[in-house]
Structure formats: C-alpha cells, structure tokens
Amino acid sequence: MFLTTFDLTTLSTDKEDSVMSMTMFSTSFGGFGTAVFSIILPLFAFTTVIAWSYYGEKAVDFVFNWVKEEKRKYIVTAFKVLYVVLIALSSTIHSELIWAIDDTFNGLMAIPNLICLIALNGLVVKITKNYFDRKKGIDVEPMLSAYPEMNQEFIEDIKTENEEMK
C-alpha cells in the first residue's frame, strides 16, 4: 500500500530534518505513524549519542595506549567532558551546520582508511586468494590472520573444534 500511494512530490518540501520525516510517517501511516515516529526518533537519537560516546572513548583509549594507564584515564575523562560539552553546544547550532560538520568529519575518517587499504592491498589480495583457493578445494594452509603466530593459533583452534565435534 505504501509504495502504491506514495507521492514523490512530497519529497520536494521546504520542511527539514525530523519535521519532514514526521510528515512522511504521518502521511503514510496516519496517527499510528506519528506515534511510532515520536517514539523511535528520541530512542534513535539517544542510542546514537551513547554509542558514539563509547566508540570515541575506546578510540581515545587506543590512540593513547602508549601513555601510562593512570594518565590515560585523565585523557579519556577529558574526552568525555569535551563530548558532553559538544553535545550541549550542538543543541544551539542550526542543523544544517551540524550535518555539514558531520559530513566533513566522516569524510576525513575515510582518509586514514583509504591510506591503509592502499598499504595493505597486497596482503588483502593474498588473504582473499587463499580463501577462494580453499573454497575451490585446493589444499592450502588457511590464512586466517595477517600475523603468522595468530594464524597458527587459529588453525590449532579449528583443529581442536573439529576433533571435539567428531
């Protein structure tokens, strides 16, 4: 029903952000859509803030892993304080600017990932070839990790699991 009654002209509206989404839900599902959207939007926003806080905390902890644990706790606490302050500040900024900042930082996160993909290109090709060779039935030693010692550990774990299943 939704796909047959959906009018694409409703997408070209001057409403923005959650107002447009609420309009779409209420247009498509009536009062039920409005009620559901009123529940899921704050839940989604809250869980997103919590998840990003956790991921950020773990990333800061990882980046500063070279610092002694005692000092690292202060750095992580500083991140948490900064995160809460930025949440408060973001509520005063227009949403278009927030989305522009978000898009910028998401794009910047791609840079180190792309550099690493280029640097690891040969290793990724080697692991992928190993996987498809094993899938074809060619008898090659599984390459389950880029680190040889971990690879051996994984192979031994698989052998142990296979023996236990017998």
C-alpha positions in Angstrom: 0.0 0.0 0.0 2.8 2.4 0.9 4.6 2.0 -2.4 1.5 2.4 -4.5 0.1 5.5 -2.7 3.5 7.2 -2.1 3.7 10.6 -3.9 7.2 11.6 -4.9 6.2 15.3 -4.8 6.1 15.1 -1.0 9.9 14.8 -1.1 10.2 18.3 -2.6 9.1 20.1 0.6 10.6 23.0 2.4 10.3 21.2 5.7 13.6 20.0 7.1 15.0 17.1 9.2 12.7 15.4 11.6 9.7 17.5 10.6 9.9 16.1 7.1 10.3 12.6 8.4 7.4 13.0 10.7 5.3 14.3 7.8 6.2 11.2 5.8 5.4 8.8 8.6 2.0 10.5 9.3 1.1 10.8 5.6 1.9 7.1 5.0 0.6 5.6 8.2 -1.7 8.2 9.7 -1.8 8.6 13.5 0.0 5.3 14.0 3.0 6.6 12.0 3.1 9.8 14.1 3.0 7.8 17.3 5.7 5.4 16.2 7.9 8.2 14.9 7.5 10.1 18.1 8.9 7.1 20.0 11.6 5.9 17.6 13.2 9.3 17.0 14.3 10.1 20.5 15.3 6.5 21.1 17.4 6.5 18.0 19.0 9.9 18.9 19.7 8.7 22.5 21.3 5.4 21.5 23.3 7.1 18.8 24.8 9.5 21.3 25.6 6.7 23.7 27.2 4.5 21.0 29.3 7.3 19.6 30.4 8.2 23.1 31.5 4.6 23.7 33.3 4.3 20.4 35.0 7.6 20.9 36.1 6.6 24.4 37.6 3.3 23.1 39.3 5.1 20.2 40.9 7.7 22.5 42.0 4.9 24.8 43.5 3.0 21.9 45.2 6.1 20.4 46.8 6.9 23.8 47.7 3.3 24.6 51.3 4.3 24.8 50.5 6.6 27.8 50.6 5.0 31.3 47.1 3.8 32.4 46.9 6.4 35.2 47.4 9.3 32.8 45.3 7.7 30.1 42.3 7.8 32.5 42.6 11.6 32.6 42.8 11.8 28.8 39.7 9.6 28.5 37.9 11.7 31.1 38.8 14.9 29.2 37.3 13.3 26.1 34.1 12.5 27.9 33.8 16.1 29.3 34.5 17.5 25.8 31.9 15.2 24.3 29.2 16.3 26.8 30.1 20.0 26.2 29.9 19.5 22.4 26.5 17.8 22.8 25.3 20.8 24.7 26.8 23.2 22.2 25.3 21.3 19.2 21.8 21.9 20.5 22.3 25.6 19.9 23.7 25.3 16.3 21.5 25.2 13.2 21.0 21.6 12.0 22.5 22.3 8.5 25.8 23.3 10.1 25.7 20.2 12.3 25.2 18.0 9.2 28.0 19.8 7.3 30.4 19.2 10.2 29.3 15.6 10.4 29.8 15.0 6.7 33.2 16.7 6.9 34.4 14.5 9.8 33.0 11.4 8.3 34.9 12.2 5.1 38.1 12.9 7.0 37.7 9.5 8.6 37.9 7.9 5.2 41.4 9.3 4.6 43.4 7.0 7.0 41.2 4.1 6.0 42.0 4.6 2.3 45.7 5.0 3.1 45.6 1.7 5.0 43.7 0.0 2.2 46.4 1.0 -0.3 49.2 0.0 2.1 47.5 -3.4 2.8 46.4 -4.1 -0.8 48.9 -6.9 -1.3 48.0 -8.6 2.0 44.3 -8.3 1.3 44.8 -9.9 -2.2 46.8 -12.7 -0.6 44.2 -13.5 2.0 41.4 -13.3 -0.5 43.2 -15.6 -2.9 43.8 -18.1 -0.1 40.1 -18.0 0.9 38.9 -18.7 -2.7 41.6 -21.4 -3.2 40.3 -23.2 -0.1 36.7 -22.7 -1.3 37.6 -24.4 -4.6 39.0 -27.3 -2.6 42.7 -26.6 -3.3 44.8 -27.9 -0.4 46.5 -24.8 1.0 47.2 -23.8 4.6 44.4 -21.5 5.7 45.4 -17.9 6.1 43.1 -16.7 8.9 45.2 -13.8 10.1 47.9 -11.4 8.8 50.0 -12.4 11.7 51.7 -15.8 11.4 51.6 -16.6 15.1 47.9 -15.8 15.3 47.3 -17.7 12.1 48.8 -20.8 13.7 46.8 -20.3 16.9 43.6 -20.0 14.8 44.4 -23.1 12.8 45.0 -25.1 16.0 41.7 -23.8 17.5 39.9 -25.0 14.4 41.5 -28.4 14.5 40.6 -28.7 18.2 37.0 -27.7 17.5 36.8 -30.2 14.6 38.2 -33.0 16.8 35.7 -32.2 19.5 32.8 -32.4 17.0 33.7 -35.9 16.0 
